[in-house]
Amino acid sequence: MTVRVRRIYDAVEDTDGKRVLVDRLWPRGVSKQHAQLDEWCKEVAPSNELREWYGHDPARYDEFARRYREELQQPERAEALARLKKLTNGTLTLLTATKQAGISQAAVLAEVLE
C-alpha cells in the first residue's frame, strides 16, 4: 500500500486512489461533492484535547506524534485504524484541512500505516 498525505483543498488527482478525510471536523468551505471522498474516518482523529494542545505548533510536533500514537491504541481509534489498513492494496490518500499537512495527524497516520 502507498500512503499519501494531501490537503483536502488540493485538486483531486488521478493518482489519489482511495481518498479518506482523517479530520474530526468537516473542513470549512468544502462541499462533499468537491471533496470526492471514499470515506470520512473521523474516529481515527486525535482527541480534541490533544488537537487543541498541539495547535499545529511545529515545536510540539514530535510530542504530538508520540501522544497521538498512544491514542491510536485506544479501542475506537484502533478499530478505525484497522479499517483504514483494509481499504486498499493500492494508493491511500489521507486528507486533512490543516495548512501544514506534513506535521499533521495525517502525516503520523501515514507513518503508522506504512
N, CA, C and O atoms as CSV, one atom per row, in Angstrom:
chain,resi,resn,atom,element,x,y,z
A,1,MET,N,N,0.845,-1.176,0.000
A,1,MET,CA,C,0.000,0.000,0.000
A,1,MET,C,C,0.890,1.238,0.000
A,1,MET,O,O,1.876,1.307,0.735
A,2,THR,N,N,0.538,2.202,-0.821
A,2,THR,CA,C,1.194,3.504,-0.832
A,2,THR,C,C,0.283,4.482,-0.115
A,2,THR,O,O,-0.905,4.565,-0.425
A,3,VAL,N,N,0.826,5.222,0.840
A,3,VAL,CA,C,0.030,6.181,1.595
A,3,VAL,C,C,0.536,7.582,1.278
A,3,VAL,O,O,1.727,7.875,1.391
A,4,ARG,N,N,-0.391,8.431,0.884
A,4,ARG,CA,C,-0.073,9.829,0.584
A,4,ARG,C,C,-0.799,10.725,1.580
A,4,ARG,O,O,-1.828,10.345,2.139
A,5,VAL,N,N,-0.254,11.911,1.792
A,5,VAL,CA,C,-0.894,12.915,2.642
A,5,VAL,C,C,-1.083,14.162,1.798
A,5,VAL,O,O,-0.141,14.671,1.191
A,6,ARG,N,N,-2.316,14.645,1.771
A,6,ARG,CA,C,-2.619,15.849,0.986
A,6,ARG,C,C,-3.637,16.694,1.726
A,6,ARG,O,O,-4.302,16.232,2.654
A,7,ARG,N,N,-3.743,17.937,1.298
A,7,ARG,CA,C,-4.775,18.818,1.845
A,7,ARG,C,C,-6.078,18.579,1.089
A,7,ARG,O,O,-6.068,18.342,-0.119
A,8,ILE,N,N,-7.182,18.641,1.797
A,8,ILE,CA,C,-8.478,18.435,1.162
A,8,ILE,C,C,-8.796,19.561,0.179
A,8,ILE,O,O,-9.636,19.392,-0.705
A,9,TYR,N,N,-8.136,20.698,0.327
A,9,TYR,CA,C,-8.359,21.839,-0.550
A,9,TYR,C,C,-7.629,21.689,-1.885
A,9,TYR,O,O,-7.905,22.435,-2.825
A,10,ASP,N,N,-6.695,20.726,-1.980
A,10,ASP,CA,C,-5.972,20.492,-3.230
A,10,ASP,C,C,-6.894,19.805,-4.236
A,10,ASP,O,O,-7.828,19.097,-3.857
A,11,ALA,N,N,-6.622,20.024,-5.513
A,11,ALA,CA,C,-7.413,19.390,-6.566
A,11,ALA,C,C,-7.235,17.870,-6.516
A,11,ALA,O,O,-6.158,17.367,-6.196
A,12,VAL,N,N,-8.296,17.165,-6.834
A,12,VAL,CA,C,-8.258,15.710,-6.895
A,12,VAL,C,C,-7.310,15.299,-8.023
A,12,VAL,O,O,-7.310,15.899,-9.098
A,13,GLU,N,N,-6.505,14.269,-7.762
A,13,GLU,CA,C,-5.591,13.751,-8.779
A,13,GLU,C,C,-5.946,12.304,-9.100
A,13,GLU,O,O,-6.461,11.580,-8.249
A,14,ASP,N,N,-5.672,11.896,-10.318
A,14,ASP,CA,C,-5.942,10.517,-10.738
A,14,ASP,C,C,-5.171,9.512,-9.890
A,14,ASP,O,O,-5.602,8.369,-9.732
A,15,THR,N,N,-4.040,9.931,-9.347
A,15,THR,CA,C,-3.179,9.026,-8.571
A,15,THR,C,C,-3.565,8.952,-7.097
A,15,THR,O,O,-2.870,8.297,-6.319
A,16,ASP,N,N,-4.651,9.603,-6.694
A,16,ASP,CA,C,-5.054,9.617,-5.283
A,16,ASP,C,C,-5.493,8.249,-4.763
A,16,ASP,O,O,-5.344,7.972,-3.573
A,17,GLY,N,N,-6.015,7.413,-5.605
A,17,GLY,CA,C,-6.544,6.139,-5.118
A,17,GLY,C,C,-7.740,6.387,-4.205
A,17,GLY,O,O,-8.593,7.219,-4.514
A,18,LYS,N,N,-7.809,5.677,-3.089
A,18,LYS,CA,C,-8.876,5.899,-2.108
A,18,LYS,C,C,-8.584,7.187,-1.347
A,18,LYS,O,O,-7.477,7.387,-0.847
A,19,ARG,N,N,-9.586,8.054,-1.264
A,19,ARG,CA,C,-9.446,9.344,-0.589
A,19,ARG,C,C,-10.209,9.305,0.728
A,19,ARG,O,O,-11.419,9.077,0.752
A,20,VAL,N,N,-9.478,9.534,1.838
A,20,VAL,CA,C,-10.088,9.448,3.163
A,20,VAL,C,C,-9.752,10.703,3.965
A,20,VAL,O,O,-8.582,11.030,4.167
A,21,LEU,N,N,-10.783,11.394,4.416
A,21,LEU,CA,C,-10.609,12.539,5.305
A,21,LEU,C,C,-10.385,12.006,6.713
A,21,LEU,O,O,-11.175,11.200,7.205
A,22,VAL,N,N,-9.303,12.455,7.371
A,22,VAL,CA,C,-8.975,11.948,8.704
A,22,VAL,C,C,-9.050,13.041,9.772
A,22,VAL,O,O,-8.442,12.910,10.834
A,23,ASP,N,N,-9.782,14.103,9.500
A,23,ASP,CA,C,-10.013,15.170,10.475
A,23,ASP,C,C,-11.310,14.880,11.229
A,23,ASP,O,O,-12.237,14.290,10.673
A,24,ARG,N,N,-11.371,15.291,12.481
A,24,ARG,CA,C,-12.581,15.123,13.279
A,24,ARG,C,C,-13.685,16.069,12.816
A,24,ARG,O,O,-14.866,15.725,12.854
A,25,LEU,N,N,-13.293,17.257,12.382
A,25,LEU,CA,C,-14.253,18.271,11.951
A,25,LEU,C,C,-14.257,18.393,10.433
A,25,LEU,O,O,-13.219,18.266,9.784
A,26,TRP,N,N,-15.454,18.644,9.871
A,26,TRP,CA,C,-15.539,18.835,8.425
A,26,TRP,C,C,-14.854,20.158,8.069
A,26,TRP,O,O,-15.065,21.160,8.751
A,27,PRO,N,N,-14.042,20.174,7.015
A,27,PRO,CA,C,-13.306,21.384,6.641
A,27,PRO,C,C,-14.219,22.496,6.128
A,27,PRO,O,O,-15.182,22.254,5.400
A,28,ARG,N,N,-13.893,23.699,6.523
A,28,ARG,CA,C,-14.673,24.866,6.108
A,28,ARG,C,C,-14.570,25.084,4.599
A,28,ARG,O,O,-13.503,24.952,3.999
A,29,GLY,N,N,-15.699,25.416,4.020
A,29,GLY,CA,C,-15.727,25.811,2.619
A,29,GLY,C,C,-15.573,24.680,1.617
A,29,GLY,O,O,-15.365,24.940,0.432
A,30,VAL,N,N,-15.667,23.432,2.057
A,30,VAL,CA,C,-15.519,22.296,1.142
A,30,VAL,C,C,-16.848,21.544,1.079
A,30,VAL,O,O,-17.366,21.075,2.092
A,31,SER,N,N,-17.379,21.443,-0.129
A,31,SER,CA,C,-18.612,20.669,-0.282
A,31,SER,C,C,-18.263,19.188,-0.374
A,31,SER,O,O,-17.146,18.819,-0.736
A,32,LYS,N,N,-19.222,18.361,-0.046
A,32,LYS,CA,C,-18.984,16.920,-0.129
A,32,LYS,C,C,-18.724,16.506,-1.574
A,32,LYS,O,O,-17.958,15.576,-1.828
A,33,GLN,N,N,-19.357,17.192,-2.513
A,33,GLN,CA,C,-19.135,16.889,-3.925
A,33,GLN,C,C,-17.695,17.221,-4.319
A,33,GLN,O,O,-17.047,16.431,-5.006
A,34,HIS,N,N,-17.194,18.367,-3.895
A,34,HIS,CA,C,-15.823,18.773,-4.222
A,34,HIS,C,C,-14.802,17.846,-3.563
A,34,HIS,O,O,-13.755,17.568,-4.148
A,35,ALA,N,N,-15.088,17.372,-2.374
A,35,ALA,CA,C,-14.141,16.545,-1.627
A,35,ALA,C,C,-13.897,15.193,-2.309
A,35,ALA,O,O,-12.790,14.658,-2.248
A,36,GLN,N,N,-14.915,14.651,-2.946
A,36,GLN,CA,C,-14.818,13.360,-3.633
A,36,GLN,C,C,-14.165,12.295,-2.744
A,36,GLN,O,O,-13.179,11.661,-3.122
A,37,LEU,N,N,-14.741,12.121,-1.560
A,37,LEU,CA,C,-14.200,11.176,-0.580
A,37,LEU,C,C,-14.720,9.765,-0.798
A,37,LEU,O,O,-15.837,9.553,-1.270
A,38,ASP,N,N,-13.877,8.815,-0.440
A,38,ASP,CA,C,-14.331,7.433,-0.345
A,38,ASP,C,C,-14.805,7.159,1.083
A,38,ASP,O,O,-15.637,6.283,1.317
A,39,GLU,N,N,-14.261,7.925,2.031
A,39,GLU,CA,C,-14.649,7.751,3.426
A,39,GLU,C,C,-14.224,8.979,4.235
A,39,GLU,O,O,-13.251,9.660,3.911
A,40,TRP,N,N,-14.986,9.234,5.295
A,40,TRP,CA,C,-14.603,10.223,6.305
A,40,TRP,C,C,-14.396,9.439,7.583
A,40,TRP,O,O,-15.360,8.985,8.200
A,41,CYS,N,N,-13.160,9.279,7.979
A,41,CYS,CA,C,-12.815,8.446,9.133
A,41,CYS,C,C,-12.458,9.342,10.320
A,41,CYS,O,O,-11.299,9.413,10.730
A,42,LYS,N,N,-13.465,10.023,10.864
A,42,LYS,CA,C,-13.215,10.955,11.966
A,42,LYS,C,C,-12.865,10.245,13.274
A,42,LYS,O,O,-12.311,10.860,14.185
A,43,GLU,N,N,-13.187,8.945,13.370
A,43,GLU,CA,C,-12.887,8.189,14.593
A,43,GLU,C,C,-11.378,8.017,14.814
A,43,GLU,O,O,-10.939,7.773,15.938
A,44,VAL,N,N,-10.596,8.141,13.753
A,44,VAL,CA,C,-9.155,7.951,13.865
A,44,VAL,C,C,-8.437,9.263,14.226
A,44,VAL,O,O,-7.234,9.262,14.488
A,45,ALA,N,N,-9.160,10.349,14.237
A,45,ALA,CA,C,-8.565,11.664,14.530
A,45,ALA,C,C,-8.136,11.763,16.000
A,45,ALA,O,O,-8.671,11.059,16.857
A,46,PRO,N,N,-7.174,12.634,16.280
A,46,PRO,CA,C,-6.760,12.824,17.673
A,46,PRO,C,C,-7.888,13.407,18.520
A,46,PRO,O,O,-8.822,14.018,18.003
A,47,SER,N,N,-7.782,13.208,19.811
A,47,SER,CA,C,-8.778,13.772,20.730
A,47,SER,C,C,-8.776,15.297,20.628
A,47,SER,O,O,-7.788,15.906,20.217
A,48,ASN,N,N,-9.894,15.894,21.007
A,48,ASN,CA,C,-9.970,17.357,20.999
A,48,ASN,C,C,-8.909,17.968,21.903
A,48,ASN,O,O,-8.315,18.993,21.569
A,49,GLU,N,N,-8.673,17.335,23.050
A,49,GLU,CA,C,-7.680,17.853,23.992
A,49,GLU,C,C,-6.282,17.867,23.368
A,49,GLU,O,O,-5.556,18.854,23.487
A,50,LEU,N,N,-5.908,16.777,22.705
A,50,LEU,CA,C,-4.594,16.705,22.076
A,50,LEU,C,C,-4.500,17.678,20.909
A,50,LEU,O,O,-3.491,18.362,20.743
A,51,ARG,N,N,-5.529,17.735,20.122
A,51,ARG,CA,C,-5.554,18.641,18.967
A,51,ARG,C,C,-5.405,20.096,19.408
A,51,ARG,O,O,-4.638,20.854,18.815
A,52,GLU,N,N,-6.136,20.480,20.445
A,52,GLU,CA,C,-6.068,21.858,20.932
A,52,GLU,C,C,-4.713,22.153,21.571
A,52,GLU,O,O,-4.171,23.244,21.393
A,53,TRP,N,N,-4.159,21.190,22.312
A,53,TRP,CA,C,-2.837,21.384,22.914
A,53,TRP,C,C,-1.789,21.595,21.829
A,53,TRP,O,O,-0.941,22.480,21.939
A,54,TYR,N,N,-1.851,20.781,20.783
A,54,TYR,CA,C,-0.856,20.840,19.707
A,54,TYR,C,C,-0.927,22.161,18.944
A,54,TYR,O,O,0.091,22.833,18.776
A,55,GLY,N,N,-2.103,22.532,18.487
A,55,GLY,CA,C,-2.278,23.784,17.765
A,55,GLY,C,C,-1.400,23.921,16.529
A,55,GLY,O,O,-1.156,25.037,16.070
A,56,HIS,N,N,-0.926,22.821,15.988
A,56,HIS,CA,C,-0.048,22.790,14.815
A,56,HIS,C,C,1.222,23.608,15.006
A,56,HIS,O,O,1.742,24.209,14.066
A,57,ASP,N,N,1.704,23.617,16.233
A,57,ASP,CA,C,2.965,24.277,16.563
A,57,ASP,C,C,4.103,23.330,16.181
A,57,ASP,O,O,4.245,22.272,16.794
A,58,PRO,N,N,4.922,23.686,15.180
A,58,PRO,CA,C,5.996,22.780,14.747
A,58,PRO,C,C,6.912,22.327,15.885
A,58,PRO,O,O,7.439,21.215,15.845
A,59,ALA,N,N,7.104,23.164,16.884
A,59,ALA,CA,C,7.974,22.797,18.009
A,59,ALA,C,C,7.366,21.671,18.848
A,59,ALA,O,O,8.088,20.984,19.571
A,60,ARG,N,N,6.055,21.475,18.758
A,60,ARG,CA,C,5.372,20.430,19.533
A,60,ARG,C,C,5.096,19.156,18.725
A,60,ARG,O,O,4.517,18.206,19.253
A,61,TYR,N,N,5.500,19.130,17.464
A,61,TYR,CA,C,5.130,18.005,16.596
A,61,TYR,C,C,5.609,16.659,17.123
A,61,TYR,O,O,4.826,15.710,17.159
A,62,ASP,N,N,6.847,16.547,17.524
A,62,ASP,CA,C,7.358,15.248,17.984
A,62,ASP,C,C,6.569,14.724,19.177
A,62,ASP,O,O,6.228,13.542,19.235
A,63,GLU,N,N,6.282,15.605,20.122
A,63,GLU,CA,C,5.496,15.192,21.294
A,63,GLU,C,C,4.061,14.883,20.888
A,63,GLU,O,O,3.462,13.935,21.397
A,64,PHE,N,N,3.503,15.680,19.973
A,64,PHE,CA,C,2.160,15.404,19.454
A,64,PHE,C,C,2.115,14.015,18.818
A,64,PHE,O,O,1.204,13.232,19.086
A,65,ALA,N,N,3.105,13.716,17.972
A,65,ALA,CA,C,3.136,12.426,17.284
A,65,ALA,C,C,3.209,11.278,18.294
A,65,ALA,O,O,2.537,10.261,18.124
A,66,ARG,N,N,4.008,11.433,19.326
A,66,ARG,CA,C,4.128,10.399,20.355
A,66,ARG,C,C,2.795,10.182,21.064
A,66,ARG,O,O,2.342,9.048,21.221
A,67,ARG,N,N,2.172,11.278,21.490
A,67,ARG,CA,C,0.891,11.171,22.194
A,67,ARG,C,C,-0.209,10.615,21.289
A,67,ARG,O,O,-1.055,9.834,21.724
A,68,TYR,N,N,-0.179,11.029,20.033
A,68,TYR,CA,C,-1.200,10.561,19.094
A,68,TYR,C,C,-1.049,9.064,18.838
A,68,TYR,O,O,-2.049,8.351,18.753
A,69,ARG,N,N,0.173,8.584,18.716
A,69,ARG,CA,C,0.387,7.142,18.553
A,69,ARG,C,C,-0.169,6.380,19.752
A,69,ARG,O,O,-0.712,5.287,19.595
A,70,GLU,N,N,-0.035,6.949,20.939
A,70,GLU,CA,C,-0.626,6.325,22.135
A,70,GLU,C,C,-2.146,6.288,22.014
A,70,GLU,O,O,-2.776,5.276,22.318
A,71,GLU,N,N,-2.734,7.410,21.564
A,71,GLU,CA,C,-4.189,7.456,21.411
A,71,GLU,C,C,-4.674,6.434,20.380
A,71,GLU,O,O,-5.770,5.891,20.516
A,72,LEU,N,N,-3.880,6.175,19.370
A,72,LEU,CA,C,-4.272,5.229,18.328
A,72,LEU,C,C,-4.403,3.800,18.862
A,72,LEU,O,O,-4.929,2.927,18.172
A,73,GLN,N,N,-3.934,3.561,20.069
A,73,GLN,CA,C,-4.066,2.245,20.686
A,73,GLN,C,C,-5.395,2.092,21.428
A,73,GLN,O,O,-5.759,0.982,21.816
A,74,GLN,N,N,-6.121,3.190,21.629
A,74,GLN,CA,C,-7.425,3.120,22.282
A,74,GLN,C,C,-8.392,2.376,21.362
A,74,GLN,O,O,-8.290,2.501,20.142
A,75,PRO,N,N,-9.323,1.608,21.917
A,75,PRO,CA,C,-10.170,0.713,21.115
A,75,PRO,C,C,-10.851,1.362,19.903
A,75,PRO,O,O,-10.766,0.822,18.800
A,76,GLU,N,N,-11.517,2.495,20.079
A,76,GLU,CA,C,-12.241,3.103,18.961
A,76,GLU,C,C,-11.282,3.532,17.847
A,76,GLU,O,O,-11.551,3.313,16.666
A,77,ARG,N,N,-10.169,4.142,18.236
A,77,ARG,CA,C,-9.201,4.583,17.235
A,77,ARG,C,C,-8.479,3.397,16.603
A,77,ARG,O,O,-8.211,3.412,15.402
A,78,ALA,N,N,-8.163,2.387,17.380
A,78,ALA,CA,C,-7.501,1.190,16.854
A,78,ALA,C,C,-8.392,0.497,15.824
A,78,ALA,O,O,-7.905,0.004,14.807
A,79,GLU,N,N,-9.679,0.462,16.089
A,79,GLU,CA,C,-10.625,-0.135,15.147
A,79,GLU,C,C,-10.677,0.669,13.852
A,79,GLU,O,O,-10.681,0.097,12.762
A,80,ALA,N,N,-10.715,1.990,13.971
A,80,ALA,CA,C,-10.732,2.857,12.787
A,80,ALA,C,C,-9.433,2.711,11.990
A,80,ALA,O,O,-9.454,2.692,10.760
A,81,LEU,N,N,-8.314,2.610,12.688
A,81,LEU,CA,C,-7.021,2.426,12.035
A,81,LEU,C,C,-6.991,1.102,11.276
A,81,LEU,O,O,-6.487,1.042,10.155
A,82,ALA,N,N,-7.520,0.055,11.871
A,82,ALA,CA,C,-7.577,-1.250,11.207
A,82,ALA,C,C,-8.442,-1.170,9.946
A,82,ALA,O,O,-8.131,-1.792,8.930
A,83,ARG,N,N,-9.522,-0.406,10.021
A,83,ARG,CA,C,-10.392,-0.223,8.853
A,83,ARG,C,C,-9.645,0.490,7.729
A,83,ARG,O,O,-9.807,0.146,6.558
A,84,LEU,N,N,-8.822,1.489,8.086
A,84,LEU,CA,C,-8.019,2.182,7.076
A,84,LEU,C,C,-7.042,1.221,6.403
A,84,LEU,O,O,-6.851,1.280,5.188
A,85,LYS,N,N,-6.435,0.353,7.175
A,85,LYS,CA,C,-5.467,-0.608,6.624
A,85,LYS,C,C,-6.110,-1.542,5.607
A,85,LYS,O,O,-5.442,-2.021,4.691
A,86,LYS,N,N,-7.396,-1.801,5.766
A,86,LYS,CA,C,-8.096,-2.734,4.882
A,86,LYS,C,C,-8.687,-2.062,3.643
A,86,LYS,O,O,-9.189,-2.747,2.752
A,87,LEU,N,N,-8.633,-0.752,3.578
A,87,LEU,CA,C,-9.308,-0.037,2.495
A,87,LEU,C,C,-8.782,-0.366,1.105
A,87,LEU,O,O,-9.564,-0.467,0.160
A,88,THR,N,N,-7.502,-0.530,0.968
A,88,THR,CA,C,-6.956,-0.711,-0.370
A,88,THR,C,C,-5.604,-1.395,-0.342
A,88,THR,O,O,-4.873,-1.338,0.647
A,89,ASN,N,N,-5.295,-2.034,-1.435
A,89,ASN,CA,C,-3.954,-2.567,-1.640
A,89,ASN,C,C,-3.151,-1.625,-2.513
A,89,ASN,O,O,-1.953,-1.826,-2.717
A,90,GLY,N,N,-3.803,-0.603,-3.024
A,90,GLY,CA,C,-3.152,0.368,-3.902
A,90,GLY,C,C,-2.761,1.622,-3.143
A,90,GLY,O,O,-2.059,1.559,-2.133
A,91,THR,N,N,-3.219,2.756,-3.635
A,91,THR,CA,C,-2.877,4.041,-3.031
A,91,THR,C,C,-3.995,4.507,-2.106
A,91,THR,O,O,-5.178,4.444,-2.440
A,92,LEU,N,N,-3.585,4.973,-0.945
A,92,LEU,CA,C,-4.499,5.551,0.033
A,92,LEU,C,C,-4.051,6.980,0.271
A,92,LEU,O,O,-2.912,7.215,0.674
A,93,THR,N,N,-4.938,7.940,0.025
A,93,THR,CA,C,-4.616,9.341,0.249
A,93,THR,C,C,-5.357,9.825,1.484
A,93,THR,O,O,-6.587,9.861,1.515
A,94,LEU,N,N,-4.583,10.197,2.507
A,94,LEU,CA,C,-5.142,10.732,3.741
A,94,LEU,C,C,-5.258,12.234,3.585
A,94,LEU,O,O,-4.280,12.915,3.276
A,95,LEU,N,N,-6.456,12.745,3.800
A,95,LEU,CA,C,-6.730,14.163,3.593
A,95,LEU,C,C,-6.941,14.880,4.908
A,95,LEU,O,O,-7.543,14.350,5.841
A,96,THR,N,N,-6.432,16.097,4.958
A,96,THR,CA,C,-6.584,16.939,6.133
A,96,THR,C,C,-6.780,18.378,5.684
A,96,THR,O,O,-6.367,18.758,4.588
A,97,ALA,N,N,-7.407,19.170,6.530
A,97,ALA,CA,C,-7.629,20.572,6.211
A,97,ALA,C,C,-6.478,21.463,6.682
A,97,ALA,O,O,-6.399,22.628,6.294
A,98,THR,N,N,-5.603,20.931,7.501
A,98,THR,CA,C,-4.531,21.745,8.052
A,98,THR,C,C,-3.649,22.338,6.962
A,98,THR,O,O,-3.476,21.742,5.899
A,99,LYS,N,N,-3.095,23.511,7.232
A,99,LYS,CA,C,-2.230,24.182,6.254
A,99,LYS,C,C,-0.891,23.481,6.105
A,99,LYS,O,O,-0.270,23.560,5.046
A,100,GLN,N,N,-0.436,22.798,7.145
A,100,GLN,CA,C,0.854,22.114,7.116
A,100,GLN,C,C,0.625,20.611,7.243
A,100,GLN,O,O,0.783,20.039,8.322
A,101,ALA,N,N,0.254,19.985,6.142
A,101,ALA,CA,C,-0.089,18.563,6.161
A,101,ALA,C,C,1.076,17.697,6.619
A,101,ALA,O,O,0.854,16.621,7.173
A,102,GLY,N,N,2.302,18.136,6.404
A,102,GLY,CA,C,3.473,17.354,6.783
A,102,GLY,C,C,3.684,17.228,8.278
A,102,GLY,O,O,4.455,16.380,8.727
A,103,ILE,N,N,3.003,18.072,9.063
A,103,ILE,CA,C,3.099,17.981,10.523
A,103,ILE,C,C,1.702,17.838,11.135
A,103,ILE,O,O,1.395,18.427,12.171
A,104,SER,N,N,0.882,17.054,10.475
A,104,SER,CA,C,-0.498,16.851,10.919
A,104,SER,C,C,-0.705,15.413,11.393
A,104,SER,O,O,0.200,14.582,11.310
A,105,GLN,N,N,-1.896,15.139,11.884
A,105,GLN,CA,C,-2.222,13.768,12.252
A,105,GLN,C,C,-2.191,12.869,11.032
A,105,GLN,O,O,-1.902,11.679,11.156
A,106,ALA,N,N,-2.481,13.406,9.854
A,106,ALA,CA,C,-2.417,12.604,8.644
A,106,ALA,C,C,-0.993,12.106,8.386
A,106,ALA,O,O,-0.803,10.973,7.945
A,107,ALA,N,N,-0.002,12.943,8.659
A,107,ALA,CA,C,1.401,12.541,8.484
A,107,ALA,C,C,1.766,11.419,9.460
A,107,ALA,O,O,2.461,10.472,9.090
A,108,VAL,N,N,1.297,11.526,10.698
A,108,VAL,CA,C,1.557,10.489,11.690
A,108,VAL,C,C,0.868,9.188,11.253
A,108,VAL,O,O,1.466,8.114,11.318
A,109,LEU,N,N,-0.375,9.288,10.816
A,109,LEU,CA,C,-1.105,8.105,10.348
A,109,LEU,C,C,-0.399,7.435,9.173
A,109,LEU,O,O,-0.326,6.208,9.104
A,110,ALA,N,N,0.118,8.239,8.255
A,110,ALA,CA,C,0.811,7.681,7.098
A,110,ALA,C,C,2.020,6.857,7.558
A,110,ALA,O,O,2.275,5.776,7.026
A,111,GLU,N,N,2.754,7.365,8.534
A,111,GLU,CA,C,3.910,6.627,9.065
A,111,GLU,C,C,3.444,5.315,9.723
A,111,GLU,O,O,4.065,4.270,9.533
A,112,VAL,N,N,2.376,5.376,10.478
A,112,VAL,CA,C,1.858,4.196,11.160
A,112,VAL,C,C,1.376,3.153,10.149
A,112,VAL,O,O,1.613,1.958,10.329
A,113,LEU,N,N,0.704,3.600,9.093
A,113,LEU,CA,C,0.152,2.683,8.101
A,113,LEU,C,C,1.219,2.061,7.206
A,113,LEU,O,O,1.049,0.946,6.712
A,114,GLU,N,N,2.299,2.771,7.004
A,114,GLU,CA,C,3.361,2.233,6.141
A,114,GLU,C,C,4.227,1.336,6.975
A,114,GLU,O,O,5.192,0.764,6.469
